[in-house]
Every structure is written in C-alpha cells, then in structure tokens.
Amino acid sequence: MESQREAKPPLYNFLPSPLDKGRGIKGEGLVDNSYSAVDMELVLLYNQVVSLNTKIDSQQKVGAVIVAAGESQRMGGVDKVLALLGGKPVLARTIDAFQSSSSVDQIVVVLSEPNLEPGKQLVAEQGWSKVTDVCAGGRRRQDSVVAGLSRLKNCHWVVIHDGARPLLTEDLISRGLTEARETGAAVAAVPVTDTIKVAGDDRIVHETPPRQNLWAVQTPQVFGYPIIAEAYRRANGEVTDDASLVEQLGYRVKLYMGSYDNIKITTPDDLVLAEVLWQKYGR
C-alpha cells in the first residue's frame, strides 16, 4: 500500500480533506476511477497554489483588492471611507498600509459609483504607485470582489481587505501570506471574548457553543489566485466573507491571529474608537 502512495504523482499530494467524503476521492492521497471532472478541476487548481515546495517569493506576484463599495447606511449620513482618521480619509489609511508593504505588488480599489471620482482623485493626489485600478463595485460585497479580481494582472496571490478596516498593519499582511502557504487560504481572525448564544427568530436560545472554538473573522483574507477565482466563479448564494466560498469548494482555510484593534468602521462610534486607537499608537 505504501508503494502505491509513493507512486502517485505530485498532483495528489495535497487533496483538500473535505473532498474526501462522498465525492469519489479516497483519503491519504489515493484516488480511484470515480474521480469526476469537477473533482479533477478542483485538484488541479489546488495544486497550482499548494505543493510541497510552495513559496511566496519575488517571482510570485501579490495583488490586493481593497473593497470599499458599501453604502455606509449606519453612519448617519457620513461616508465611512471618506471620513477623516488622523487627518486623512479612512480609505487613504487603508491603502497606505498596502502601499508600504514590501509583500504587495499591485492594488485594486473597488468603490461605490458615487465615490468613484473622489476615489480616483484621492489616488492621484496621494501618488500611490501600486494602485493600478480604481473601479466600481456591485450591489453585493461579493460582486465588488469579483470586479476587483478581474482587474488584477498576473497575480499568484490575492489579499482581500475591507476598505473600512484602516488599522491593519504590514505585519498582518505579511503573516497572512506566510500562513497561506499551508493550504492556499488564510484568514485573519481573533478569538471571541464574549459568550455566544444561538437563538431563533423568537430570540429563544437554542445553543451555547463552546467559546474556545469560536473566532471572529476579519480581513485581510489571503488566497491563491486560482482558488479564489474559482470560488467566485462557482459562487451560489450570498456570503459575507470570501473564505466562505472557498470553504464551500472543500478547501481548508487556515485562521491566523488578527488584531482586536483591526476594527471595521460601520457606525459613528466605530470612527471615534478608530481615532482613539490611531492616536494611541502615535501613527
């Protein structure tokens, strides 16, 4: 049996473990003739990114998609990505982190239609050399991500980030790329600190899941380009984060430690807190 395993070509070395169940793929790297065309396509895509010698080096280009096409409905009339943080627009603070990252080669910014021209003007004023495109998003977040992905050029890895999370650091970006080596997908997250209750529409508690297993997911979210492109091509239904689509295809998504300061600005109170945090670190 061991000799059979060793005889298999490298294509089968990194099968996503969730695909092993009920889809014609046997565990531990063995396959049989019941492989479907879809399974083969997913395996080929997976192995484009994840192999025994996966490295993120200067030859593998990294693109960032900054998604900032929301409507700021909970901001009381203030556009959150154009609101000032430490004297500069929130969006500018976010782009600054990617511009400063030595790991990132290209940046695409996705904005709402009303913010498209102000966004282009901001890019011109700031002179960010890595920003190659500013484009309009769609009705849903996932539509905006697709728009951004379509503007990337020759990228091996993609870092997707919410434009309304301006407190990310270069370290969060680089660690995400490092962690993505293992599975082709890595997501910043923090352990939840509150007890979580699962309730129905009537607000009657159904379950209290163990807190030690719960993580609050953030961005950046890092993926091999073939993986995330295929995930969005096969997207069915609405999701709130990119990793969910990758999970649906059976890929393993690695969580890595984010930051409790890496908040998403969705309300005026969030903007006040972001200002406090910005000043705290003397940025």
N, C-alpha and C positions, 0 to 999 in steps of 0.2 A: 504493500500500500504506500509506503514512504517513497519508493522509487517512482510510482505513478505521480505522486505530488511533485517530485523534483523534475519530472519530465515535462510538466506543463509549462508553456511559455509564459513570460512575464505578464502577459495580458491578464492572467487570472490571479495575480498575487494580491491585488487589493480590491476584491469584490466588496461592495457595501454590505455589511452584515444584514440589514433589514431585508435585502432582496433574497436572502437565503430561504425564506419561508414561502412556500406555495407558488413560486414563480419559475420553477424548473431549474433552480440553481442550488447545487449542493454546497454545504459548508466546507470550510477549510481549503478553499481554493480549487475544489473539484467541480467539474461540470459534466453534464451529460447531453444527449441529443435533444432534450426537451427545451433547450435554450430558445427563447423566442427572439424575433428580430428586434423587438423593443429592448429586451434584456441585453442583447449584444451591443446595441447602440449605446445604452447607458454605461456598460462596462468600458467600452472604447472611450467614451467621454471621460469617465472617471480616471482612466489610466493616462490620459493626456496630461492630467494635473498631478496625480498622486502615484509615485513609484518609489522603489527602494532608494533612489538617489535624488529625490525631489529637493531642489534648492531654489531659493529666491535670490538670484544674483543680478548683476548688472545687465545680463543678457535677457532677463525676463522682465518685461516692462509692466509697470504697475499703473493702473488708471484709477482715479477716484471719481465717483458720481455723488455730488452733493445735491440732495433732494430738498428743495425749498419751495414747493409749489402749493403749499396749503393756503387756506383762506383766512387763517387767524380768527376764527369765529369766536373764540373765548377770550380775545384780547381787548374787548371793549372799544373797538374801533381803531386800535393801534396795530399796524402791520409788524408782526414779531421779527421778521428777518431784516427789516429796515430800521427797527428801533435801535437806539444807541446803547452800547455797552462799553463803558470806559472811553466814551467819546467817539467810538466808531460803530457802524452798523453791525448788528449781530452776525449777519451773513459775512461781513468782512472778517470778523474774528474767526469764523469757521474756516474760511478759505485760507487765511493766514497760516493756520496750523498745517494744512496740506502743502501750501507753497513752501513752507520751511522744512518739511520732511524730506530727508535725503532719499527716502524709500519710494517716493511718488514721482512719476514722470509726467503724468497728464491729468488734468482736472476738467470735468464737465459739470457745469452748474445748471440745474433744472429749476425753473421759476414759473410762477403763475403768469398768465397773459398780462395782467396789469403791471406786474413787476419786471417784465422782460426788458423794456427800455431802460428803466432805472438800474437794473442789474448790469446791463451792458455798459452803461455809463460808469458804474462803480468799478467794473473790471478795467476799463480804460484809464480811469483816474489812478487806480492802485498799481497798475502795471504788473500784474501777476503773470509771469512768463509761462507758467504751467497751465493756465486756463486756456484751453483750445476751443471751447464752445460754450455758449450760453443759449439754452433752448427752452421752449415752452413745455410744461408738463401736461398731464391729463387730468381727468376727473378724479381718478383714484390714485393713491400713492404708487401702486404697482404700475399704473400707466406711465407715471412720471419716471419711474426707474427704467422702464423699457425705453423710453425716449432718451434717457441718458446713456444707457448701454449702447444704443445704436450709433452714438456719436463718438465712442471710443475707437481708437485706431491701434491695431496690432498689440493689444494688451494681453498678457498672460494671466494677470491677477487683477481683481477689481475690489476696491474698498468703497462700500456704500455707506453714506453717512447722512444723518438728518441735518439740514442747514440750521435748525433751531437748537442744536447742541453745540454752542460756541466754546465750551470749556474743555474740549478734548485736548489732548497733548500729543506731541510727536511720539512719545513713548507708547501711548495707546495704539497708534497706527502701526508702529514697527512691531510691537508684540503680537498684534493681530496677524500680521503677515508671517511671523515666525510660527505661531500656533497653527496657521492654516496648512503648514507643510504636512501635518499628520494625516489629515483627512480630506483636504481640499476645501474646507469650510470652517471658519472660526468666527465667533460672535462675542463681543464684549458683554459682560453681564455682572451683576452683583448679587450676593445672597440677600434674600428678603429679610428684613428685620422685624416685621410685624407678623402676627398670626393671621393666616388667610382662611377665610370661610367661603365655601362654595354653597350658593343659595339658588333657589328657583326664582321665577318671576314674582312669587308671593313673598319673597325675602325670608322664607323658612330655610334654615341651614340644613344642607344635605350631607356635608362632609367638611372635616377639618384636616387637610393634608399635612403631613409632617413638614415642618418648616425647613428642616435641614436639607430637603430635596428641592426646594423652590429657589429659583433665581429670577431676578428682574432683568430682562434683556434690554440692552442699549444698542447704540451704534458707536463705533464702526462695526460693520459686518463684512468679512473678507471671504472671497470665493475665487476659485479658479475660474477664469472667464468661460470655458466651455460648460462648466457645471451651472453657473448662474444663468447663462444664456439659454441653456436647455430647460432649466426650471421655469423660466418665464415663458418660453415657447409653449410649454405644456401646462401652463397655469390654468386652473379650473376653479372658479370662485374667487372670493375676495379674501385677502390676507392682510395682516397688519405689520408683518415684517418679512424680510427677504428669506430668512432662514427657514421659515415655514414651508415655502415652496420647495426648497432643497430637501427638506425632511420628507416631503410627500413623495419624492422620487426614490427615497430609500437611502440617501447618503447620510453618513454620520456627520453631525455638526458638533464641533468642539467649542465649549464655553471657555473663555479666559477672563481673568479678573479685570473688570472695568473700574470705574471710579464713582463713588457716591456723589462727587462734585460734578460729574458729567451729566448734568440735568438737561432735560428738554424743556424749552420755554413754550408753554401753552397758555399761560394766564399772566395777568399783570403782576401777581405775586411772585411768579417764577422769575420774571425780569428783575424784580427787586432783589431776590435772592442771588441771581446771577451776578448782579452788580456788587453785592457784598463779597461773594466768592472771588470775583475778579480783583477787587481791591485787597482782599486777604492775602493773595499770593503775589501782590505787587506787580501785576502784569502791566 
